[in-house]
Amino acid sequence: MYMKTLIKSGVAVIALLAAGPVAADEDADLIINDEIEITVRAEAPAHVDGLRTIYSGWVFRADETQALQMDDFENPAMLFADEAREKWTRVEGSAEKSCADCHGEPESLADARGTYPKWNDQAQEVRTLAMQVNGCRTEQMGAEAWKYDSAELLNMEALLSSVARGNPVNVAIDGPVAATFELGKEIYYSRFGQLDLSCANCHEENYGNNIRADHLSQGQINGFPTYRLKNARLNGAQTRFRGCIRDTRAETYAVGSEEFIALELYVASRGNGLSVEGPSVRN
Amino acid sequence: MKRILTAGAVSFLSTVAATAEVLPEDIVFGEYGEVEVSLSGVAGDPVSGEALMVARGKGNCLACHQVTALEQHPFHGEVGPSLDGVADRWSEAELRGIVVNAKMTYEGTVMPAFYKVSGFYRPGDAYTGKAAVMPLSPLLTAQEIEDIVAYLLTLSD
C-alpha cells in the first residue's frame, strides 16, 4: 500500500525519473528474522546447461524490497500465511477432519515445499504442492478442492513455504517425472507468441539486464507464493507463468494445465540448491 | 504531413500509398538480411519515428536499447546493443531489414520481428493471453517502420 500511494503521487514520479531504475544489491545475503539463513546463490544444478550460478529473485530487487523480506513483521505475505494457520485446525468435509488431525503442527511438513512438484504414487500423477493440498482436501477430508491459485490455496502454500524456509529446493527430475521434466524443458526453451520470446531469452540469456524499468531475474520460483508490491497480494507461480507468456503476445496455457504443471516442475528444478524462501516479496 | 492528411485529397493519397505498400509476406531480403525497397513508398518521418521508438505500445525500442539522444525519456533497456551511432554502422537497407525481421540478419536474436505476420508459435490476440484472431497484423505498419528507419538514420556519432 505504501508503494502504491507513493507511485500515485506526482512527487514520487519525479523522484523516479531523476533516479532512474532502482539499483539492486546483488551481493547481499538474506537472513530472515536474524535466524533463518537463506541460500540466495548456489552452483547451478548439472541439468541446467545455460547457467553457472543460480540466484534467487531476491538478489535482483531493490534494497527496500529486499528489506521487507528480512523480518516477518515487515513481510506482508506473512499475514496470509497466518490466515492459513488459523484454518489449519478447522474441521471441514464429510470426514470431519482438519489439517492438524493428520499432520499436527504445520512445522511437521517442513520438508514438503522444497520437493514439489513431485510424483504421487497413489494417484499416478505429478502433483504440485497446490494439487497435493487439494488431494488432502478431497481424498482425506471429504472437502471440496480449492480453485487453483485462489486466495485460500495460496495462503496454505504460503504457510507450507514459511515453515520450510531455509531448507533446500530439491525437486526430482528423473524416474516417473522424467517425461514431465522434458515437457517443461521444451516449453522453457520454446519461443512464444508474436514477440517470439522464450523463458530462456529473458531469464537465462538476460538476467541482470533491464527491460525498460524491469530488472530481469533468473525467474526462479523458490520464493513462491510471492507478495507483489505491484498488486498487493499473493501470486502463484503458474499465474506468473501465464502473465509472462501473455506478455509475449501469445496464447497462454491455463493455470493448472498439464503444460504449466510441467513448466513448474522444470523451473522449480532449475532452483535445486537454493533455499525455499516463500512467501517472498517482489516488485 | 498533418495538413495534407486533414485535407480533402486524403482518400486519393491513401489509395496511392496502399497500392505502393509492400506486404509482410512479400518482403524481399538480401543475402545479409537487408531490405532495399521502402515498405510504404513514402519517405520516413524521423519526428514520428522518434515518438514510435519511445512509445510502449508501438516500437518501444527503449525497452531493450539505450539511445543517448532519447535520454529525456527514462528507463532504457540493456538487452540489445546501444543504438548510438547506428547510422554510421548500417545502411538504410540494413536498418530496415533489422527492424522488419532481425532474425534475417542475426540468426537466433532475441529481437522481435516488427513486420511479420506468420510463423509464430501460439500467437495471441495482442496482450490478452487469448488465441490470435487471424490474420495477424504486424507489430508496426509499413509507414511506422519507415519512420523508425528515418529516425535511426539520424543517429550518427
Interface residues (C-beta under 8 A of the other chain):
Chain A: L16 L17 G20 P21 S190 R191 F192 G193 Q194 L195 D196 L197 N201 C202 E205 N206 N209 N210 I211 R212 A213 L216 R242 I245 R246 D247 T248 R249 A250 E251 T252
Chain B: R56 N60 L62 A63 C64 P74 F75 H76 G77 E78 V79 V110 P112 A113 F120 Y121 R122 P123 G124 D125 A126 Y127 T128 G129 K130 A131 A132 L136 L139
